Amino acid sequence: MPTLNQARFIEQTLASIAGQNWPRTEILVIDGGSTDGTREIVERYAHVVTHFASEPDRGQADAINKGFRLARGDILAWLNSDDYYLPLALQRAAAVLGDVSQPRLVHGSVLLLFENEDRGRIARANAFPRDQLNVSSCIYQPGAFWTRPLWEKTGELNPDYHFVLDWDWWLRASEHGQFVPLDECVAVYRFHDTHKSGSGSPRRRQEILGHVERHASAEWVAAFRDVDARLESLVSTWERFGRRGLHHLHTLCHLRLYLRHGAKMNAAFWQLHV
Protein backbone atom coordinates (compact mmCIF):
# COMPACT_ATOMS: atom_id res chain seq x y z
CA MET A 1 0.00 0.00 0.00
CA PRO A 2 1.66 3.23 -1.16
CA THR A 3 0.56 6.33 0.73
CA LEU A 4 1.34 9.98 1.34
CA ASN A 5 -0.69 12.25 3.63
CA GLN A 6 -3.97 10.36 3.36
CA ALA A 7 -4.76 9.92 7.03
CA ARG A 8 -8.44 10.65 6.42
CA PHE A 9 -8.74 7.55 4.22
CA ILE A 10 -6.10 5.04 5.24
CA GLU A 11 -7.87 3.53 8.23
CA GLN A 12 -10.81 2.43 6.08
CA THR A 13 -8.34 0.98 3.56
CA LEU A 14 -6.46 -0.98 6.23
CA ALA A 15 -9.68 -2.19 7.82
CA SER A 16 -10.94 -3.43 4.44
CA ILE A 17 -7.85 -5.63 4.08
CA ALA A 18 -7.82 -6.87 7.66
CA GLY A 19 -11.55 -7.63 7.37
CA GLN A 20 -11.00 -10.05 4.50
CA ASN A 21 -10.12 -12.74 7.06
CA TRP A 22 -7.71 -14.24 4.59
CA PRO A 23 -5.39 -16.45 6.66
CA ARG A 24 -2.08 -15.60 4.99
CA THR A 25 -2.04 -11.90 4.20
CA GLU A 26 0.91 -9.52 4.16
CA ILE A 27 0.14 -5.81 4.43
CA LEU A 28 3.15 -3.67 3.54
CA VAL A 29 2.60 0.07 3.95
CA ILE A 30 5.17 2.21 2.14
CA ASP A 31 4.73 5.84 3.15
CA GLY A 32 6.48 8.69 1.37
CA GLY A 33 6.99 10.63 4.61
CA SER A 34 3.50 11.71 5.69
CA THR A 35 3.09 14.49 8.25
CA ASP A 36 -0.68 14.22 8.81
CA GLY A 37 -0.97 11.47 11.41
CA THR A 38 -0.69 8.54 9.00
CA ARG A 39 1.96 6.87 11.17
CA GLU A 40 -0.27 6.88 14.25
CA ILE A 41 -3.12 5.25 12.32
CA VAL A 42 -0.89 2.57 10.83
CA GLU A 43 0.56 1.83 14.26
CA ARG A 44 -2.96 1.09 15.53
CA TYR A 45 -3.00 -1.73 12.96
CA ALA A 46 0.41 -3.08 13.93
CA HIS A 47 -1.17 -6.46 14.68
CA VAL A 48 -1.97 -6.91 10.97
CA VAL A 49 0.59 -4.70 9.18
CA THR A 50 3.60 -6.80 8.24
CA HIS A 51 5.91 -3.90 7.38
CA PHE A 52 5.73 -0.11 7.66
CA ALA A 53 8.30 2.29 6.24
CA SER A 54 8.06 6.07 6.14
CA GLU A 55 10.71 7.88 4.10
CA PRO A 56 10.95 10.13 1.04
CA ASP A 57 10.70 8.33 -2.29
CA ARG A 58 10.52 9.06 -6.01
CA GLY A 59 6.76 8.76 -6.12
CA GLN A 60 4.04 6.15 -6.20
CA ALA A 61 5.75 3.69 -8.55
CA ASP A 62 8.93 3.77 -6.47
CA ALA A 63 6.94 3.12 -3.29
CA ILE A 64 5.10 0.19 -4.87
CA ASN A 65 8.33 -1.33 -6.17
CA LYS A 66 9.81 -1.10 -2.66
CA GLY A 67 6.85 -2.99 -1.28
CA PHE A 68 6.99 -5.76 -3.86
CA ARG A 69 10.70 -6.29 -3.21
CA LEU A 70 9.72 -7.13 0.38
CA ALA A 71 6.61 -9.15 -0.43
CA ARG A 72 6.77 -12.93 -0.09
CA GLY A 73 3.30 -13.92 -1.27
CA ASP A 74 2.28 -15.94 -4.31
CA ILE A 75 -0.55 -13.50 -5.13
CA LEU A 76 0.29 -9.81 -5.39
CA ALA A 77 -1.65 -6.56 -5.57
CA TRP A 78 -1.35 -2.97 -4.50
CA LEU A 79 -4.14 -0.90 -3.01
CA ASN A 80 -3.86 2.86 -2.83
CA SER A 81 -4.61 4.29 0.59
CA ASP A 82 -7.76 6.12 -0.55
CA ASP A 83 -9.40 2.99 -2.05
CA TYR A 84 -10.69 -0.10 -0.27
CA TYR A 85 -11.67 -3.72 -0.82
CA LEU A 86 -15.18 -5.09 -0.55
CA PRO A 87 -15.87 -8.29 1.43
CA LEU A 88 -14.55 -11.55 -0.07
CA ALA A 89 -12.36 -9.73 -2.60
CA LEU A 90 -9.26 -11.79 -1.83
CA GLN A 91 -11.16 -15.05 -1.75
CA ARG A 92 -12.78 -14.41 -5.12
CA ALA A 93 -9.53 -13.30 -6.76
CA ALA A 94 -7.60 -16.31 -5.45
CA ALA A 95 -10.29 -18.71 -6.67
CA VAL A 96 -10.09 -17.36 -10.22
CA LEU A 97 -6.28 -17.22 -10.30
CA GLY A 98 -6.11 -20.90 -9.39
CA ASP A 99 -2.62 -22.34 -9.96
CA VAL A 100 -0.31 -19.60 -8.66
CA SER A 101 2.68 -21.09 -10.48
CA GLN A 102 1.23 -19.71 -13.74
CA PRO A 103 1.55 -16.09 -14.92
CA ARG A 104 -2.04 -14.86 -14.62
CA LEU A 105 -3.92 -11.70 -13.70
CA VAL A 106 -7.52 -11.39 -12.59
CA HIS A 107 -9.32 -8.05 -12.75
CA GLY A 108 -12.66 -7.61 -11.03
CA SER A 109 -15.43 -5.08 -11.34
CA VAL A 110 -15.02 -1.93 -9.26
CA LEU A 111 -17.40 0.58 -7.71
CA LEU A 112 -16.43 4.09 -8.79
CA LEU A 113 -17.35 6.38 -5.91
CA PHE A 114 -17.55 10.09 -6.77
CA GLU A 115 -17.61 11.58 -3.30
CA ASN A 116 -18.02 15.22 -4.27
CA GLU A 117 -21.05 14.38 -6.42
CA ASP A 118 -22.60 11.87 -4.00
CA ARG A 119 -22.92 9.22 -6.72
CA GLY A 120 -21.31 6.02 -7.87
CA ARG A 121 -21.37 3.51 -10.70
CA ILE A 122 -20.06 0.03 -11.34
CA ALA A 123 -17.18 -0.34 -13.80
CA ARG A 124 -17.62 -3.88 -15.10
CA ALA A 125 -14.61 -6.06 -15.79
CA ASN A 126 -14.68 -7.37 -19.36
CA ALA A 127 -12.41 -9.42 -21.57
CA PHE A 128 -10.55 -7.31 -24.13
CA PRO A 129 -8.03 -7.82 -26.95
CA ARG A 130 -4.44 -7.09 -25.98
CA ASP A 131 -4.05 -4.23 -28.47
CA GLN A 132 -6.83 -2.32 -26.72
CA LEU A 133 -4.27 -1.59 -24.01
CA ASN A 134 -2.48 0.60 -26.54
CA VAL A 135 -5.27 3.18 -26.26
CA SER A 136 -7.19 2.33 -23.09
CA SER A 137 -6.19 1.29 -19.59
CA CYS A 138 -9.06 -1.28 -19.56
CA ILE A 139 -8.42 -2.34 -15.95
CA TYR A 140 -9.35 -0.48 -12.78
CA GLN A 141 -6.30 -0.98 -10.61
CA PRO A 142 -7.93 -1.67 -7.19
CA GLY A 143 -9.63 -4.71 -8.71
CA ALA A 144 -6.45 -6.32 -10.08
CA PHE A 145 -4.55 -9.28 -8.55
CA TRP A 146 -1.80 -11.34 -10.16
CA THR A 147 0.61 -14.19 -9.52
CA ARG A 148 4.24 -13.80 -8.60
CA PRO A 149 5.40 -15.44 -11.87
CA LEU A 150 3.64 -12.67 -13.83
CA TRP A 151 5.36 -9.96 -11.76
CA GLU A 152 8.76 -11.60 -12.18
CA LYS A 153 8.35 -12.02 -15.94
CA THR A 154 7.09 -8.46 -16.42
CA GLY A 155 9.43 -6.59 -14.08
CA GLU A 156 8.83 -3.60 -11.83
CA LEU A 157 6.76 -0.49 -12.43
CA ASN A 158 8.49 2.31 -14.30
CA PRO A 159 9.32 4.93 -11.61
CA ASP A 160 9.41 7.68 -14.24
CA TYR A 161 5.62 7.45 -14.54
CA HIS A 162 3.31 9.24 -12.15
CA PHE A 163 -0.06 8.62 -13.81
CA VAL A 164 0.23 5.76 -16.33
CA LEU A 165 2.36 3.51 -14.12
CA ASP A 166 -0.39 0.88 -13.89
CA TRP A 167 -1.46 1.16 -17.55
CA ASP A 168 2.13 0.72 -18.70
CA TRP A 169 2.50 -2.33 -16.46
CA TRP A 170 -0.76 -3.94 -17.70
CA LEU A 171 0.48 -3.61 -21.27
CA ARG A 172 3.87 -5.14 -20.50
CA ALA A 173 2.32 -7.89 -18.37
CA SER A 174 -0.12 -8.82 -21.14
CA GLU A 175 2.86 -10.13 -23.13
CA HIS A 176 3.65 -12.72 -20.46
CA GLY A 177 0.40 -14.06 -19.03
CA GLN A 178 -3.34 -14.55 -19.21
CA PHE A 179 -5.77 -11.81 -18.11
CA VAL A 180 -9.08 -13.06 -16.70
CA PRO A 181 -12.10 -10.81 -15.95
CA LEU A 182 -14.10 -11.38 -12.77
CA ASP A 183 -17.70 -10.18 -12.91
CA GLU A 184 -17.84 -9.53 -9.18
CA CYS A 185 -17.44 -6.12 -7.58
CA VAL A 186 -14.31 -6.44 -5.44
CA ALA A 187 -13.17 -2.90 -4.62
CA VAL A 188 -14.12 0.77 -4.34
CA TYR A 189 -12.17 3.29 -6.40
CA ARG A 190 -12.66 6.62 -4.69
CA PHE A 191 -12.72 9.98 -6.50
CA HIS A 192 -12.34 12.97 -4.18
CA ASP A 193 -11.02 16.51 -4.13
CA THR A 194 -7.36 15.44 -3.90
CA HIS A 195 -7.64 12.38 -6.15
CA LYS A 196 -4.49 12.19 -8.26
CA SER A 197 -5.92 10.73 -11.48
CA GLY A 198 -8.80 13.20 -11.45
CA SER A 199 -6.57 16.23 -11.15
CA GLY A 200 -6.62 16.97 -14.91
CA SER A 201 -3.01 18.13 -14.68
CA PRO A 202 -0.95 18.78 -17.83
CA ARG A 203 1.54 16.16 -16.62
CA ARG A 204 -1.16 13.49 -16.58
CA ARG A 205 -2.27 14.35 -20.11
CA GLN A 206 1.34 14.41 -21.27
CA GLU A 207 1.96 10.93 -19.89
CA ILE A 208 -1.18 9.57 -21.54
CA LEU A 209 -0.28 11.12 -24.90
CA GLY A 210 3.23 9.73 -24.60
CA HIS A 211 1.88 6.23 -23.94
CA VAL A 212 -0.43 6.39 -26.95
CA GLU A 213 2.30 7.80 -29.20
CA ARG A 214 4.60 4.92 -28.27
CA HIS A 215 2.10 2.13 -28.78
CA ALA A 216 -0.83 3.14 -30.99
CA SER A 217 -1.41 3.82 -34.70
CA ALA A 218 -1.10 7.25 -36.29
CA GLU A 219 -4.90 7.49 -36.49
CA TRP A 220 -5.24 6.94 -32.74
CA VAL A 221 -2.45 9.42 -32.00
CA ALA A 222 -4.22 12.06 -34.12
CA ALA A 223 -7.48 11.49 -32.22
CA PHE A 224 -5.80 11.82 -28.83
CA ARG A 225 -3.96 14.98 -29.88
CA ASP A 226 -7.13 16.62 -31.20
CA VAL A 227 -9.05 15.74 -28.03
CA ASP A 228 -6.23 17.05 -25.85
CA ALA A 229 -6.12 20.33 -27.78
CA ARG A 230 -9.87 20.85 -27.28
CA LEU A 231 -10.33 19.14 -23.95
CA GLU A 232 -11.59 22.17 -22.05
CA SER A 233 -14.40 22.72 -24.56
CA LEU A 234 -15.24 19.00 -24.70
CA VAL A 235 -15.49 18.81 -20.92
CA SER A 236 -17.66 21.93 -20.82
CA THR A 237 -20.25 20.55 -23.26
CA TRP A 238 -20.17 17.14 -21.61
CA GLU A 239 -20.95 18.71 -18.24
CA ARG A 240 -23.71 20.79 -19.83
CA PHE A 241 -25.33 18.11 -21.99
CA GLY A 242 -23.73 14.69 -21.61
CA ARG A 243 -24.37 14.29 -17.89
CA ARG A 244 -28.04 15.00 -18.53
CA GLY A 245 -28.22 12.22 -21.13
CA LEU A 246 -28.21 14.66 -24.06
CA HIS A 247 -25.22 13.00 -25.72
CA HIS A 248 -26.31 14.05 -29.21
CA LEU A 249 -26.04 17.74 -28.27
CA HIS A 250 -22.52 17.20 -26.94
CA THR A 251 -21.62 15.46 -30.22
CA LEU A 252 -23.18 18.22 -32.34
CA CYS A 253 -21.03 20.82 -30.57
CA HIS A 254 -17.95 18.99 -31.81
CA LEU A 255 -19.33 17.46 -34.99
CA ARG A 256 -16.19 17.93 -37.09
CA LEU A 257 -14.09 16.10 -34.54
CA TYR A 258 -16.56 13.23 -34.28
CA LEU A 259 -16.80 12.94 -38.08
CA ARG A 260 -13.02 12.95 -38.34
CA HIS A 261 -12.26 10.39 -35.63
CA GLY A 262 -15.48 8.43 -35.09
CA ALA A 263 -15.46 6.06 -32.13
CA LYS A 264 -11.86 6.99 -31.34
CA MET A 265 -13.19 10.30 -30.01
CA ASN A 266 -14.99 8.73 -27.07
CA ALA A 267 -12.04 6.52 -26.14
CA ALA A 268 -9.61 9.43 -26.24
CA PHE A 269 -11.96 11.71 -24.32
CA TRP A 270 -12.49 9.27 -21.45
CA GLN A 271 -8.80 8.51 -21.11
CA LEU A 272 -7.83 12.19 -21.00
CA HIS A 273 -10.79 13.28 -18.86
CA VAL A 274 -11.65 11.33 -15.68
N, C-alpha and C positions, 0 to 999 in steps of 0.2 A: 504494500500500500504506500504509494508516494503521497506526500502531503506537504503543504506549506501554508501556515496561518489559516487553517480551516477548523478552528476549535468549535465553531457553532454547528458543524456537521459531523465531525469525526466520531463522536460517541455513537451516533445512530449507525454509522458504517461499521464500527467495531462490533456493536451489539448484533448486527445482522449476520456477521460471520460467526461469532460465538454461538448464536442461536441456531445455527444449522445442525448442531449436535452431531457433526461428522467426527468420528473417533480419532482420526489421524490428520489433524489440521495444523499447519504452520501459519502463523500470522507474523509477517515481517514488515514493520513500519519504518519507512525511510523518510525522515523529515529533513527538509532543506534548511532548518534553523529557525523554526517558528518562534515568535515572541508573544503569542496571544493566549497562552495557557494550554496549548496542545500537549505539551509534555505531561502536565498534571492529569489530563484526561487519559492519556495512554497509560500512565502509571497505575490508574485505577483498574486497568485491564491487564495488569502484569501477570495474572494467573492464566491468561490465554494468549498473550502476545509472546511469541518466541524470541523476537529480536527487535530492539528499538535503537535507532541511531539518529542523532540530530546534529547535522553539520552542513555547511554550505556545499552546494553541488552545482553542476552545469545545467540543471533543469530537470524536467520530469523524466525524460528518457534516461538520463544518467542515474537518477534515483532508482528507477525500475531495474536497470541493469545491475545496480549494486545489490538489490534485493534478490534477483534471480541467481547471482553468483553465490549467495548464501543458502538458497533454497535447496532442500533435499528431496522434495516430493516427486512423485511420478506424474502428477497432474498439476499444471501450473496455470496461474491467472494473475492479473493485477486488477485491483479495484481502487479507483480514485476515492479520496476521502470525503467527497461530497455526494457519492453514489452509494447504493446499498443493495444487498441481495434480498430476494424474497424467500420465504420458507421453501425448503427442499431443493434449492438451487444446486447445491453441490451433489446431492444424491442423483438428481436427474441428469446432470452433466456427466457424472461418472458412469452412469448406466449406459449412456449413448456412446461414450468413448470406448468402453469395453476393454479390449486388450491394450494395456498402456505401453506395451513394447513397440507399438506401431505409431508412425507419425500421423496423428489425426488432430483435428480441431472441431469442436462443437460450438455452434453459436445459437443461443436461444433468443426468443422474443424479449423485448424490453419495454417497460412502461416509461414513456417520456413525460416527465413531470415539469410543467412550466409554472414555477411557483409564483412569478409576478403576475401571471394571467389567471391563476386559479383554475387551471385546466390540465388535462393530460390526454395522451393517446397511446395506443399500443403500436409499436414498430415490430411487425411480424418478421420472423426469421424465415428466409426463403433460400432455396437452392439457386445458384447463379453460375453462369459460365465464367471461367477464370479471367477472360479478357475484360469483363465488366469492371474488374478492379483497377483497370487503367484509368477509368473515368468516374468511378464511384466507390466510396469506402465499403458499401454493402453490409458491413457488420457493425453493430453497436457494441463497442468495446466492453461494457460491464457484463454482457451476456456471453462472452467468449472464454472458453477453457480449452487447453490443449495438453498433449503429452510431452514429456521431457524429450523423447527422440525428435519431435518436430522442432522444439526450441534449439536443440543442439545442431540439427541439420541447417536451420535457417540462420542462426547467429543472433546476436544481440540487436536491440533497437539502435537506430542511428541517433547519437546524441546531438547531432547538428539540427535535428528537427524539433520543433516546439509544438506544432499543430498536427502534422501528418505522420507522426511517429508510429501510430498504430496502423494507419492505412498502408504506409510503406512496408510495415512488417507483414501485414496480411498478404500483400502481393508477393513478397519474397517467400513467405511460408507456403503459398499455394503451389509453388514449384516442387515442394518436397513431400506433401502429404494430402490426405483427403479432408475436405471440409464438409461437415454434416449439419444441416439445420435442425433445430429443436423447436417445435411449435408449442412451447410452454413459456410463459412469462417468468423469467428467472431473476430479473434485476430491475432497479429503478435508476434511470439516467436523469439526473436533476439539472434543470436549467434555472439559474438564479442571477442576481444582479452582478455577481463577480465570476460567473461561469466563463472559463477560458475560451472554449470553442465558440461561444455565442458573442464574443467581444467585437466581431466584425473588424478586427484590426488589419491594417495593410500587410503586416507580416504574415498573418494567417492566409490572406488571399494570395500573397506572393508564393508561399509554400505550396498551396494547392495548384496554382498555375505551373509552378516548376515541376510538380509531380506529373501533371497531365502532359506537359511538354516533353518530358523524358519518356513517357510510356504510350501515349495515345497517337492517333492519326492526325494529319494536318487539319482535317475537317473538324475533329473534336477540339483541337487547340484553338482554331478560329472561333468556334462557338464560345469556349470559355473566355477568350480574350474580349469578345464583344460583350458578353454578359458582365464581365468585370468592369469594362469601361462605362457601362450604363447601369451599374448595380443600384445606385442610389435611386434612380428613377423607377427601376423595376420593383424595388422594395416598396417604394411609395405607392405604386398602383396596386401591388399585391395587398398591402395593408388596407387600402381603400376599398378594393373590390374583391380580391381573391378570398380573403378571410370571411367574407359574407356570402361566399358561394357563387359570386358573379365572375367566374373565371374567364368567360368570353370577353368581358369588358377589359380585364387585365390584358388579355391577348391582343385585343384591338388597339390598345394604347401602344403596343410594340409590334405591330403587325409585320413590319419589314423584317425585324429580327426573327420572328417566328416563321415567316416564309423562307427566310434564308437558311435557317438551321433546323427547323422542324422539331422533332422530339429531343434533339440534343439541347435545345434551349432549357427545357425543364430540368434535365439532369445537371446542367451547368449551374443553373440558378440555385438549386437546392444544395449543391456542394458549396457554393460560395456564400450563400446566405443561410444561416441556421435559424 
